[in-house]
Amino acid sequence: MPKFNYVAMDSRGKETKGTLEVANQNEAIGRLKEMGYFPTKVVEADKGKDKPGQKAAAPHPGKKKKGGLDINIKIPGLGGKVKPKVLTAFTRQLATLVDAGLPLLRGLRVLERQERNSTLRRIISDLAVSIEGGSTFSEGLAQHPKVFNRLFVNMVKAGELGGVLEVVLNRLAEFMEKAQKIKGKVVAAMFYPAAVMFVATVILAILMIVVVPKFKAIFSDMLEGASLPAFTETVLAISDTVKNYSVMPVSFFPYYIPGPVILGVIGFFIVFKLALKTKIGRKGWDKLKLIFPVLGPVVSKVAISRFARTLGTLISSGVPILQALTIVKETSGNVIVGNAVAAVHESVKEGETITAPLEAANVFPPMVISMVDVGEQTGALPEMLIKIADTYDDEVDNAVAAMTSLLEPIMIVFLAVIVGSIVIALFLPLITLIDRLGSEGSGRGSGDD
């Protein structure tokens, strides 16, 4: 009788490992459930080892065999990832096919034939081959962590164990569609301000590098060494700095190279990216995003909606709450929210409620805490979390609209002040020149008399 190695979690979320001697994988899973465990991995102990008389496995689809060698060329840095929009469409299509009664393997083959994204098509083929080889769907998904995160894999695993895969796939599709919808609204709202600022930056660069220096030459010729107004001197000095240090000419090459200003901006972004890779830097940036004026409330509402929808979807799909909280922490997208979820995990692990650590985190509003408290007491926590997510999705829409309407006049006033200041600085010497010409003309007139 074959042996199966397993990794499972008990009711308190503690991981345990061991070996069972049973007839097949399904029997091993059933035995673990009878023992009160939630299996996360069940594989045959000698799986993958060649047995005497065993035939060699068929070559993997997509790999060409030549001269007895498998040719599988992969270029580092290319491929391996799928856009969320494409993955969402795949999940919805698979959920529809399975819900209509089509076997999972056949559904995957159908989607493989019609998929245009080469990376996802290859992954679907891998999933089909894995299922044909006796693995579960969730085990196949776990082999592609760059595409299917822990949320996806664990929800599918819960659906397989509960025999409700079609229900879980539909929930996953709805979850991903909601997430894409919110992200799309925020990106669309920020596109207009970003486009305006980009155009404004280009216009200001042209003014400071091309237009203002020409006026400086005109002033030096017409005023004949006379002093310029202080405000004009300041603008001309800024123009010289931008012009001289943005790009630098290369004598032996008929082009320019980036100057200290551009190199400084590039260096700042490199240092910023490196700082985000550290724990302190990431925590500070995530905290700043939550308290930032205008943008902070939107980021906070998006984080709360994501937390509530992810946790509610996982619990309603049959994932144990401790495991669900671990997944929510890893997929929160914000270190501050992730730390709050970690505190909730420890509280639940000790047999306490979710409400106290949520309140202590100072991240979640009182309304969210109260609704979670009611959900815990009534046993309807998943439904209450989904309601919170729906409520905050609507609030995100309103906050994005308010932010956009507020940013538009701010940008208009800002640009008007900057451009107006440059125009005034350039006209002040002209006014001085006109006054001088007027005084010289009046002096000649009095001399003629």
Secondary structure, 3 states (H helix, E strand, C coil): CCEEEEEEECCCCCEEEEEEECCCHHHHHHHHHHCCCEEEEEEECCCCCCCCCCCCCCCCCCCEEECCEEECCCCCCCCCCCCHHHHHHHHHHHHHHHHCCCCHHHHHHHHHHHCCCHHHHHHHHHHHHHHHCCCCHHHHHHCCCCCCCHHHHHHHHHHHHHCCHHHHHHHHHHHHHHHHHHHHHHHHHHHHHHHHHHHHHHHHHHHHHHHHHHHHHHHHHHCCCCCCCHHHHHHHHHHHHHHHHHEEEECCEEEEEECHHHHHHHHHHHHHHHHHCCHHHHHHHHHHHHHCCCHHHHHHHHHHHHHHHHHHHHHHCCCCHHHHHHHHHHCCCCHHHHHHHHHHHHHHHCCCCCHHHHHHCCCCCHHHHHHHHHHHHHCCHHHHHHHHHHHHHHHHHHHHHHHHHHHHHHHHHHHHHHHHHHHHHHHHHHHHHHHHHHHHHHHHHHHHC
